[in-house]
Structures are given as structure tokens and as C-alpha cells.
Amino acid sequence: MRVDLALFAHLSGFQPDGRGGRSSRPLELEEGATVGDVASLLGLPDEPRIVLLNGRHAEDSTALSEGDRLAIFPPVAGG
């Protein structure tokens, strides 16, 4: 199946095509893949992250479907 993946901030360096940047890119996955599977596949650091699936919060255990849009951000900080 194919999903659109967008990685933000320092996570953008983990884009599967190696180009970086935060624009979304298609990602081919096995049927039944989860958000956590994507994080493992890309080698994302084991640190807190914000995950949006089709604009809604998602957990690592959330299953993905054809055409989903997955966005992953590091936590936002500031003041």
C-alpha cells in the first residue's frame, strides 16, 4: 500500500529518499503496517514525537491504510 509521509524539523533527515525537507513523499508499505512500523523502518530516534494521521493524533499501534497521510513531528518547545 502507499501512504504519504511528511517528516518535520530534525526528523526530515530520515526521509526514505535521503533528500530531507518537510514536503510529503510517497512511501510503499506492507498491508497492515502501523505507525510504529514506519518509525522502525525509517530508523527514527526513540524519542517523543507527535504523530498525525489524516490530521488526527495517532499512536504507534495505529494501523495505516492506502492513501493515508502520515505526519511526524518532534515535540514543540518554546517560550
LINNORMO-V764859 format. One record per backbone hydrogen bond with DSSP energy under -1.0 kcal/mol. CO is the residue of the C=O (numbers start at 0). NH is the residue of the N-H. If there is no record, write none. Layout:
BEGIN
((CO	NH) (CO	NH))
END
This chain:
BEGIN
((0	28) (1	66) (2	26) (3	69) (4	24) (5	71) (7	10) (8	11) (10	13) (11	14) (14	17) (24	4) (26	2) (29	32) (32	63) (33	37) (34	38) (35	39) (36	40) (37	41) (38	43) (44	46) (49	72) (50	57) (51	70) (52	55) (55	52) (58	61) (59	35) (61	34) (64	67) (67	3) (68	53) (69	5) (70	51) (71	7) (72	49))
END
